[in-house]
Amino acid sequence: MSEEPLLEDVMTTPVFTMLPMETVRRAAEEMTSRGIGSVIIVDSRGRLLGIVTKTDIVKHVVAKGLDPSKVKLSDVMTENPYYMFSDAPLREAAQLMGSKGIGHLPILDPETNKIVGIITKSDILKIAPHYIDLVYALRGR
């Protein structure tokens, strides 16, 4: 590999987004039908507000016996999640994800700050398996 890949070259796009007032049930249905593990939460202008993962739904709704059709995404989302810009190197994303224990990383356009993609740990391991140490080894620190 002659040059480090950039996130814009390897990110998954388009990204499925939802508004914060939508329900966890709808998010779970969409995640299941689309085969995805997270939903990016945006405001009406498409700006990143948060992220909801399958784990969030299990921990904050299912395990507590709450009704997913009554719980809003804003109640369970991770607010102000870590993100990177699309022109950043893949290696930097792998380092951030490993050091912070992040499984899903939103990717923003550096000029508009709007969501343009997402990358996951499994994406990185498929694309660049030599980054496995970055993605997992740093987590214990």
Helices and strands as residue ranges (DSSP letters): H 7-10, E 17-18, H 24-34, E 38-42, E 48-53, H 54-57, I 58-62, H 73-76, E 78-79, E 84-85, H 90-100, E 104-108, E 115-120, H 121-127, G 129-131, H 132-136, G 137-140
